[in-house]
Each structure stands twice: as C-alpha cells, then as structure tokens.
Amino acid sequence: MEENKQEGPKNENDDLYEHFRFVAQKGQQPLRVDKYLMNYIENATRSKIQKAAKDGNIYVNDTPVKSNYKVKPNDVVTVLFSPSL
C-alpha cells in the first residue's frame, strides 16, 4: 500500500484541504471506495468520506467517482478533505 500526502497547493484555496493518495495493491478485491478509504485514513468518518465523494473530491485514476465506485487492483485513489467549519 502506498500512501502520501500531496505537497504544494494547486490553487490559492488548495492549502485548506487535506490530501491523501493511495495505490491499491495487486490483490485488492473490489471494494467500495468509501469503505476502502475508511481502512486507510485515520480518524476519517464514513460521512466525511461520503461528503468528499458527493462534493467531487474523490478521484480514481484522475477521474471523480461516487462513493459506490469499486476500487480495483492498481487504482490510484486520491481524496481531498475540505476543512470543517
């Protein structure tokens, strides 16, 4: 499992987001992206992950996905969490 936080903002508001990037392992069984991310992001709630998906902030292979997308082997999953108010 490869994980890293992205460095450097993409635009002026990007520094307000938490960035995570994961590469699914070869043997990854199809699993909903929201459940997949729950396994790898410490202190993330399912509702926070689903909100990120609804807001278009979860990407698989650079394409925005909904929370019911099934992660497959070698998928690159990126998530941006907006700051809580």
Contact map, one row per residue, 1 for C-alpha under 8 A:
1110000000000000000001111000000000000000000000000000000000000000000000000000000000000
1111000000000000000011110000000000000000000000000000000000000000000000000000000000000
1111100000000000000111100000000000000000000000000000000000000000000000000000000000000
0111110000000000000111000000000000000000000000000000000000000000000000000000000000000
0011111000000000011110000000000000000000000000000000000000000000000000000000000000000
0001111100000000001110000000000000000000000000000000000000000000000000000000000000000
0000111110000000000000000000000000000000000000000000000000000000000000000000000000000
0000011111000010000000000000000000000000000000000000000000000000000000000000000000000
0000001111111110000000000000000000000000000000000000000000000000000000000000000000000
0000000111110110000000000000000000000000000000000000000000000000000000000000000000000
0000000011111110000000000000000000000000000000000000000000000000000000000000000000000
0000000011111110000000000000000000000000000000000000000000000000000000000000000000000
0000000010111111100000000000000000000000000000000000000000000000000000000000000000000
0000000011111111100000000000000000000000000000000000000000000000000000000000000000000
0000000111111111110000000000000000000000000000000000000000000000000000000000000000000
0000000000001111110000000000000000000000000000000000000000000000000000000000000001100
0000000000001111111000000000000000000000000000000000000000000000000000000000000111100
0000100000000011111100000000000000000000000000000000000000000000000000000000001111100
0000110000000000111110000000000000000000000000000000000000000000000000000000011110000
0011110000000000011111000000000000000000000000000000000000000000000000000000011100000
0111110000000000001111100000000000000000000000000000000000000000000000000001111000000
1111000000000000000111110000000000000000000000000000000000000000000000000001110000000
1110000000000000000011111000000000000000000000000000000000000000000000000111100000000
1100000000000000000001111101000000000000000000000000000000000000000000111111100000000
1000000000000000000000111111000000000000000000000000000000000000000000001100000000000
0000000000000000000000011111000000000000000000000000000000000000000000001100000000000
0000000000000000000000001111100000000000000000000000000000000000000000001000000000000
0000000000000000000000011111111000000000000000000000000000000000000000111000000000000
0000000000000000000000000011111000000000000000000000000000000000000000111000000000000
0000000000000000000000000001111100000000000000000000000000000000000001111000000000000
0000000000000000000000000001111110110000000000000000000000000000000011110000000000000
0000000000000000000000000000011111110000000000000000000000000000001111100000000000000
0000000000000000000000000000001111111000000000000000000000000000001111100000000000000
0000000000000000000000000000000111111100000001001100000000000000001100000000000000000
0000000000000000000000000000001111111110000001000000000000000000000000000000000000000
0000000000000000000000000000001111111111000000000000000000000000000000100000000000000
0000000000000000000000000000000011111111100000001000000000000000000000000000000000000
0000000000000000000000000000000001111111110111001000000000000000000000000000000000000
0000000000000000000000000000000000111111110000000000000000000000000000000000000000000
0000000000000000000000000000000000011111110000000000000000000000000000000000000000000
0000000000000000000000000000000000001111111100000000000000000000000000000000000000000
0000000000000000000000000000000000000111111100000000000000000000000000000000000000000
0000000000000000000000000000000000000000111110000000000000000000000000000000000000000
0000000000000000000000000000000000000100111111011000000000000000000000000000000000000
0000000000000000000000000000000000000100001111111000000000000000000000000000000000000
0000000000000000000000000000000001100100000111111100000000000000000000000000000000000
0000000000000000000000000000000000000000000011111110000000000000000000000000000000000
0000000000000000000000000000000000000000000111111111000000000000000000000000000010000
0000000000000000000000000000000001001100000111111111100000000000001000000000000010000
0000000000000000000000000000000001000000000001111111110000000000001000000000000000000
0000000000000000000000000000000000000000000000111111111000000000000000000000000000000
0000000000000000000000000000000000000000000000011111111111000000000000000000001111000
0000000000000000000000000000000000000000000000001111111111000001111000000000000000000
0000000000000000000000000000000000000000000000000111111110000000011000000000000000000
0000000000000000000000000000000000000000000000000011111110000000000000000000000000000
0000000000000000000000000000000000000000000000000001111111100001110000000000000000000
0000000000000000000000000000000000000000000000000001111111100001000000000000001110000
0000000000000000000000000000000000000000000000000001100111110001110000000000111100000
0000000000000000000000000000000000000000000000000000000111111111100000000001111000000
0000000000000000000000000000000000000000000000000000000001111111100000000011110000000
0000000000000000000000000000000000000000000000000000000000111110000000000011100000000
0000000000000000000000000000000000000000000000000000000000111111000000000001010000000
0000000000000000000000000000000000000000000000000000000000111111100000000000000000000
0000000000000000000000000000000000000000000000000000100111110111110000000000000000000
0000000000000000000000000000000000000000000000000000100101110011111010000000000000000
0000000000000000000000000000000000000000000000000000110101000001111110000000000000000
0000000000000000000000000000000111000000000000001100110000000000111110000000000000000
0000000000000000000000000000000111000000000000000000000000000000011111000000000000000
0000000000000000000000000000001110000000000000000000000000000000111111100000000000000
0000000000000000000000000000011110000000000000000000000000000000000111110000000000000
0000000000000000000000010001111110010000000000000000000000000000000011111010000000000
0000000000000000000000010001111000000000000000000000000000000000000001111110000000000
0000000000000000000000011111110000000000000000000000000000000000000000111110000000000
0000000000000000000000111100000000000000000000000000000000000000000000011111000000000
0000000000000000000000110000000000000000000000000000000000011000000000111111100000000
0000000000000000000011110000000000000000000000000000000000111100000000000111110000000
0000000000000000000011110000000000000000000000000000000001111000000000000011111000000
0000000000000000001111000000000000000000000000000000000001110100000000000001111100000
0000000000000000011110000000000000000000000000000001000011100000000000000000111110000
0000000000000000111100000000000000000000000000000001000011000000000000000000011111000
0000000000000000111000000000000000000000000000011001000010000000000000000000001111100
0000000000000001110000000000000000000000000000000001000000000000000000000000000111110
0000000000000001110000000000000000000000000000000000000000000000000000000000000011111
0000000000000000000000000000000000000000000000000000000000000000000000000000000001111
0000000000000000000000000000000000000000000000000000000000000000000000000000000000111
